[in-house]
Structure formats: structure tokens, C-alpha cells
Amino acid sequence: MKGQAPYYTFYAERIKEEVNIPVISVGGIRDISALTKILNESSIDYFALSRPLVCESNLIKRWSEGNTEPSKCISCGKCSGFGKTICVFNRK
């Protein structure tokens, strides 16, 4: 996987083994190859892409159109504050 590895996938997989409801993996999914690997090699049902989508609202469209570069999100944690959710790299 390129970039930072998804960090809660292991736990999501363990939870999925114990429950009969959909499980969402969160945390560190910034790369389509990582997402595809999880999709193909686990029983996880859904993915959360919160920060990457704050950084790039068109990320899924970009990936589906063939530009599979990882998200520009660097997980700086500065995407919320002052009552707004906005990426510090996309201020206008």
C-alpha cells in the first residue's frame, strides 16, 4: 500500500467476525490501492474517508476517472476549528 496504512482495519476485521451487521473501517484510508486491498482481502462492508473528503471533495470522482494518486490529505488534524470544517490547504 502506498502512503500511510489504514490504522483501524485490523480492529474492524475483528469486530466483523463477531457481529452480523455492516462494519465501517475508519482511519488512514487515503489511497485507492489500500481501499481496494481491504475490499478484496477482508469482510469489511464500508469505508469512511472523512478527512480525505474534507481535503478533496471530488476524491472519489477523481479516482473513478482514472487519477488514482493518493489523497492530498496529510492527516494534520487541522481540518476543524472555529465552528467550521475546512482543510487548511483549501482555504478561500
C-alpha positions, 0 to 999 in steps of 0.5 A: 500500500502506498502512503500511510496504512489504514490504522483501524482495519485490523480492529474492524476485521475483528469486530466483523467476525463477531457481529452480523451487521455492516462494519465501517473501517475508519482511519488512514484510508487515503489511497485507492490501492489500500481501499481496494486491498481491504475490499478484496482481502477482508469482510469489511462492508464500508469505508469512511474517508472523512478527512480525505473528503474534507481535503478533496471533495471530488476524491472519489470522482477523481479516482473513478476517472482514472487519477488514482494518486493518493489523497492530498490529505496529510492527516494534520488534524487541522481540518476543524476549528472555529465552528467550521470544517475546512482543510487548511490547504483549501482555504478561500 
